[in-house]
Amino acid sequence: MKPSPWRKSSRSGGNQGQCVEARTNAGRFELRDSKLADGSPILELSANDWRGFLSTVTR
């Protein structure tokens, strides 16, 4: 199965270039630094970890 396209955070842009992108890949969630694009390390999260991440950053 092909990974979904990278999606940039809606909060990116006004943060001095501090941007993050996310996508799904084989039932997992992946995050990367959009400034580095394909050169960025990818953080891979389970669905449960993704929910925890989102609840933390949206407080």
N, C-alpha and C positions, 0 to 999 in steps of 0.2 A: 504494500500500500504506500502510495506517495504521500509525503508530509504535506500539510496544509501550507498555504503561503504565509510568510511572516507578516504580522500586523503590528504597526507601531502604536505605542500607547497614546491615547488621546491627550494625555498630559505632557507629552514630549514637545519640544520646540522652544518653550520659554524658559527652559532650565539650563541655560548656557551649554546646550548641546548634550545634556545628560538624558539620553533617550534609551528606551528599552523596547524590544520587539518580542512577541510571543507567537507560538504556533503549536498545533498538536501534531504528534508523530507517533503512530502505532499505539494509540491509547494513552500516551504520556504527554506532558506539557513541557515545552522547551522555551527558555528565555535566552536572549543574547543582547549585547551592546550594539545598538544600531549604528553607532559611529564607526565601529570596526567591521560591520557587515559580515561577510564570509570569513574574515580573519578573527572573529570573536570566539572565545570559548563559549560553549553552550551549557547552560545549567538545565539539567533534566529533572522534572518533578513528577511524582505520582499525582493522580487526581486529588487524593486527600491532602498532599503537601501543597498543591496548587490552591485549594480552597483556603488552607491556613495562611498561605502567602497573601492571597487577596484580602482576607479579613484583617490582616495586620497592616497592609499598606493603604487600606481605604478607611481607616479609623479617623 
